[in-house]
Amino acid sequence: MLLDLCEVDSLSKKLTFFSRNRFNLASFHDSDHGDGSDLPLLKQVRALLRQAGCQSDQLTIKLLCMPRILGYGFNPLSVYFCSRQDGSLEAIIYEVHNTFGERHSYVMPVHGPAQSSVDGAVPEIVEQHCPKGFYVSPFLGMDMSYGFRVRPPAAHVEVSIRGKENDKTIIAASLSGARRELTDGTLIKAFASHPLLTLKVIASIHWHALRMVLKGFRFQPRPQAVHGAAETVNSRGIQP
């Protein structure tokens, strides 16, 4: 689901099966993102962008995430697309979640002409890299780096991530989606097609962990984490 954070309240009022911060077929909860506090998520994101040197008050912020379905949801990765008035990307925020209820944001300014468009045009690919700064799995060490490859939202959106250790890919994941108008009808159709999607995500994570155990990955103890921590990474956006 791609949500303009300025429009969540109006969507909640407009739609029967979508709500903000209360139970529904599909719901968006501010506390599922950011630092988990009662402060509205939009204010939190703008504060992160200001800390990164961005003119945050002038930016449109759209969040790509999974909603809660019947009250349950988990996002391994949430992506914030932060666009200027001309549609060009100022920054992308990658918010990584682990199964211990912790999350960490990588704030990455975008350098280059990448566009986030709604007219069907294919925007530029953005490639960004950063060292791993957050514990996500008992079987993945901290001496790793992430590579993100993103096609910003237009008619389609694509996000892929690779985790590398000593230049070897240890973990890889991707998602892609086509734009559909958010209506009660599309929500019902999506639920009918994937009624257990959010449960499937958490089950897949534990299944992958079991496979890593069977492959002989060593257990990595969990360090002390700061909930809702964030860091700014000056990583360049590269066109293919």
Buried (B, 14 or more C-beta within 10 A) or exposed (E): BBBBBEEBEEBBEEBEBBBBBEEBBBBBBBEBBBBBEEEBBBEBBBBBBEEBEBEBEEBBBBBBBBBBBBEEBBBBBBBBBBBBEEBBBBBBBBBBBBBEEBBBBBBBBBBBEBBBBEEEEEBBBBBBBBEBBBBBBBBBEEEBBBBBBBBBBBEBBBBBBBBBBEEEEBBEEEBEEEEEEBBBEEBBEBBEEEEEBBBEBBEEBEEEBEEBEEEEBEEBEEEEBEEBEBBBBEBEBBEE
